[in-house]
Amino acid sequence: MKEWLIIGGGIQGITLACYLKETLKVHAKQLTIIDPHKKPLTMWKHCTENVGMNYLRSPSIHHLEPQAFGLEAFIKKQKIKKEDAFVRPYDRPLLSLFNQHSDKLVEKFEIESSWVEDRVCGLSKTSFGWNVQLKSGKEMTSKRVVIAIGLGEHPLWPEWATDLKEKGAEVHHVFEESFLTNTTFNKSIVIGGGISAVQVALKISQQSTEKVHLATRHPLRTKQFDSHPGWLGPKYMRAFIKEESIEKRRDKIKQARNRGSIPIELRAKIRRFEGEGRVHSFVSELNTSHFDGELVHLTFKDGTVWSGKQIILATGFHSTAPGMDWLNQTINSRHLQCHTCGYPILDDHSLKWDDQLFVMGALAELSLGPVARNISGARRGAEKIIRAAY
């Protein structure tokens, strides 16, 4: 039986694994990480590469290593100049260097020796811990289990886009695992108004022989982060934790998130590309869609008409709680608490959901606040779980 079993090998799960190794000195034989991909951070790397991310939106102290300045120390050890590794403001790291640092941590802490490529399909309590059922038919047991799954497998598809795809139109979601933007795009339109939409429009405009269109439902909103920096510390979190009403916490999270926003340098870049005739963006909502067997025809409420071959959705993820297809049975049998939105109600101090069952990442946002899904949320979640385990 393992001491620790982490469900999910993305940013959240690997951050926790690094904390367990560094802080609690957990041996590889005492830890299991279950994930459906071959290697750690697969979906993180796929999604960030697909949208054409160059620099992270978060500052240099947000990374997977317990030491706050671990990424800066790594850059220094590589003898890379700070100005070549980070961009202002807030010293946001180059994605490639962030990934190199993450890969080095995976190697340093022998994460892959604890890796199990499989998918969890069931979780049940036993007298000695937890039994985890896998899609392969195998079962694993562990004293403690941490659910660290994200929204990566839940891209949001508008109904009209699904209908077009079923009719044979070339419609893709940028976060589909099977879709890659490293190809040539012609007669393309990007649907979405946030950072991913702008990044992917910029990326494919550099690969396309024709102008790329970008349709947004609202004017581009400039925000440096996806929530106010006050959520990173006690400024806003103190009042959030004191709030006993889970419904009000949910409202605070909705209000705090700067959905559909982009940093100022991306706004400047998209405007430059528009001036060069490489991107055409417009603000309107879709009215009708039609596929004639060769081209897709979209009409928008402002009168804009677009005809082309490729639609790329950058419409984000479903807001519904992930993992409920296999978690519902555990919730019912163990009488676990959930809010009406479907998300777990946890112990705020330890992120404990049940005896030796912990949650971090998106599923823990009612305790961690609007940053739960981010790298900073992964660090905060790992710290709480580690403290509870002492």
N, C-alpha and C positions, 0 to 999 in steps of 0.2 A: 504494500500500500504506500502511495506517495504522501508526502507532507502537504504539497501544494499542487493544484491542478488549475491551470488558466485556460478558459475557453475563449479563444481569439488571439491571433498572433499579429495584430496590427499595431498601430502606435500605442494604444492603451495597454494591450497585453505585454508587449515587449518592454515598455516603460516599467511596468510592475516587475517583470522578470529581472530587469537590471537592478531595481531597488532591492529585491529579495536577495540577489547574489551579493550586492555590495554591502547592504546594511545588515541583513540577517545571516549572511554567509551560507545561504542555502545551496547545497551541493546539487549538481546536475541530476543525480540519481533520485533526489528527493522532489524533483519538479517535473511536471509534464505540461506542455503547451499544445493544445489541440486546435488545428486550423485546417480548412479545406485546401490550402495552397501549399506548394512545394517548399517555399521559403518564407522566412519572416518578412513582414512589411510589404508583401506582394501587392496588395490592393492600394496601399499608400503610394507606392512607386508608380503603379499603373495610372492612377487617377491624376497625380501631379504631372506626370510626363504627358498624359493625354491632353490636358488643358494648356500645356505649354508654360507651366510655372517656371520662372527663373529664380525668384527670391521668395522666401516665406513671408507671410504677412505678419508673423509673430517675431518678437525680438530674440536676440542671441541667447538669452538665458532660458529659453523654452526649447528643451531638447530631451533626450531619453535618459541621460546620465544623472544620478543623484546630485552630484556637485553642480552648483548653479553655473559656474564658469567653466564647466567641462568642455563645451564646444569651443570657447575662446582658447583654452589651453591646447586643444587638439589642433586648431588652426596655427597657433604659434609653433607647436612642435613640427608641423609640416613646413614651417618657414614660409608661410603665405602671408603677404602683407594684409593688414586689417582692411585697408581700403579695397582690396581685391576680393575679400571674403564677405564683406557686409555692405549693406546699402542703408543710407539714411532715409528717414529718421529711425531711431531705436535700434540701430545695428542689426537689421534683419539679414539672416544668412543666405548665401547662395544655396539653392536647393541641392546642387551636386555635392557641395561640401557637407551640408547637413546629412545627406544620405551616406557619404563616406564615413562620417563620424558614427552614424547609427550602425553601419556595417561593422565598424571596428569594435563597437560595444557587443554586437552579436557574437563576434569572434572571441573577444576577450572573456566574455562570460559563458562561452560554450553553449549558447542558446540552442543551437541546432541539435545538440546531443539530447536535449529534452523535447525535441519537436516530434509531433505525431500528425502526419497528414491524413486528416479524416474530418468528418462532420458529426457534431453532436446531435442526437435525435431524442435523447431522454436523460432525465436526471432524477434520481430517487435517493431518499435518506435511508441510511442503515444505522445500526447500533454503534458502528465504529467510525462513521464518516459519511461519504457520499459515493454512490455508484453512478457512473456516467456511461450511458449507452451510445454507441457509435453507429453510423450508417453502415460501416463495413461488417457489422454484426459483433464486433468486439465490445468488451466492457472493461472499464478501468475504475479503480477505487482510489480515493484520496481523503485524507483527514479534512482538508480545506479545499473549497472550490471558489474561484473568482470568475464571474461572468464579465468578460471584457469585449463584448461584441459591439460593432458599430452599425452604421446605416449604409455601408458600402454596397450591399447587395440589394438595396431598395431604391434604385433610381426612380424618380417621379416621371411617369409618362402621362401627358394629357390624353384624354379619350380620343380626340381627333387624330392625334399622332399614331395611336395604336390602330385605329381604323385604317389609316393610310398604309401603315406597314403590312397589315393583313391583306391589303389589296395589291401588294407587291412593290410599293414605293420604297425608295431608298431613304429610310428614316433611321437615325441612330441616336442613342443617348451617349453623351461624352463619358459617362461613368459605367457604361456596359463593359464587362470584362473582355468581351470578344471584339470590341471596337477599338481601332487604333487611328490616331490622327496623323501618323507618320506616312502619309501618302499624298497623292495629288488630288486636289478638290477643284471642281469647276461647277459653276452655276449653283453655288451653295448659299444657304441661309442658316444663321445661328439664331435659336430662339432662347431668350433668357436675358435678365437684366443685372446679374451680379458679377462677381469677380471671375467665376469660371467661364461665363459667357463671353466676357470681354477678352480674357486670355485666349480662349480657343479661336475667337474671331481674328485676333492678331496673329496667332500661329498659322492658321490655314491661309490667311491673306498673303503670307510670305511664301506659300507653296502653290497658290492658285494662279492660274493665268488670267483669271477674271476677277472683277470686284466681288468681295464677299459682303453679304447683307447681314445686318444684325437687328433683329426686331425685339424691342423691349416694351414692357407694359407701362413703364414709368421712366421719367428722365433719369439718367445715371446719377446715383447718389454718391457723394464723396465722403467716405469715412475711413480713417486709418486702420481701424480694427473692426472685427465683426461684433464687438460689444465694447462698452466703455471700459478703459483700463481700471476703473474703480472696482470692477468685478474681480480683478486679480488679487485683491487683498480685502482687508476688513472694511474699507470705506462703504461698500455696498453689501458685502456678504454678511456683515454682522446683523443688519436689519433683516436680511433674507432668512437667516437661520432662526432668528427670533420669531419670525412669522409662523404661527401655528397652523394657519389655514393653507392647506395644500393647493386649493383652488387659487388663492391669491399668489402663491409662489409660482404657479403655472402662468398666471397673468404677468408677473414680474419678468419671467423668462422671455415671454413673447415680446414684451415691450422693450426689453434690453437688447435683443438681437438686432443688429443692423443688417437685416436681410436685403439682398439685392444692392449691396454697396461695394465700392471699389476704392483702393488707396489713390491718393492724388496723382502719383506718377503714372498709374495706369490710365487715368482720365486724360492726362496730357498726351500719352502715347496714342490712345485711340483717336483723339482729336487730330493728331499729326497724321495718322494713317488716313483719316477721312480727308484731310486737306490734300494728301497725295493721290487721292482717288482709289485707294486700295480697299477701303471699307466704307460702306454706306449704312449708317444706323438711323433708325426712325422709331418713334414712340407711338405704339398703337396696339390694340388687341385684335386677335384673329376673329374674322367674321365667318368665312367659309373656306373649305379645303376640298380639293378634287385631284384625282390622279387619272390621267388619260391613257395610261399604259406605258408612257415614255417620260412625260414631265409631270411634276406636281404644280398645281396652281393654287396659290393662297391669296385671298382677298382680306384686307384689314379694314377696321371700322373707320379709319381716316381716309379711305379711298385708295390706299396703296395696293398695288397688285404685283405679285411676284410669281414668276414661273421659273422652274429650275429642276435640277436632278437630285440634289442632296439636301436633306434637312438634318441639322445637328442640334439636338436638344441639350441645353445646359440649364435644366429646370430643377436641379437639386434632387433632394431625396424625399421620400414619404416621411411624414412626421409621426406615423404610427410606430409603436414600440417594436423594435426588432426581436426576433427569436421566439415570438409567441407561438409559432407553430409547434414547438417542442416544449416550451416553458409552461404552457397553460395546464398541462397535466400535473406538473410539480406545484404550480400555484394552487390548484384545486385540492390536491392531496395533502399539502402542507398548510393550507389556509393562509397563504402569504398575502400581505397587504399590497394593493395596487390602487392608484388613483383612477378616477373615471376615464382619464385619457389612456389608461392601460400601462402607465409607467410605474415601477416599483416605489413603494414608500419604505424608506430605509432608516436605519439609525444614522443620524446626521454625523455623529462623531467617528463611527467605525465603518460606515457603508455596509453594515451587516443587514441582510435580509432574512436570514434564518440562522440556526446554529451552524457556525463555521461555513456559511455561504455568504459571499460578498459580491458586490456589484460595483463596477466603475464604468466610465465612459458615458455614452448617450443615455443608457438606462438609469444612470445615477443623477440625472440633471435636477431632479426635485430636491436633492440634497447638496449638489455641487454648484448649482446655478447655471447661467448661460454659457460658461466656459467649459462645461463638462466634456463636450465632444472634442475639445481642442487639446493641443500638447500641454498647455498649462493645466487643463483639467485632468489630464493623465497623471501629471506630477502630483497634483493635489490629491487625487484619488489614491495613488500609490502610497503617499505619505500617511493618509488616514488608515489604510489597511495595515501598513507596517506597524504603526503605533498600536493598533488593536491586537496585533499578534505578539507583541512583546510580553 
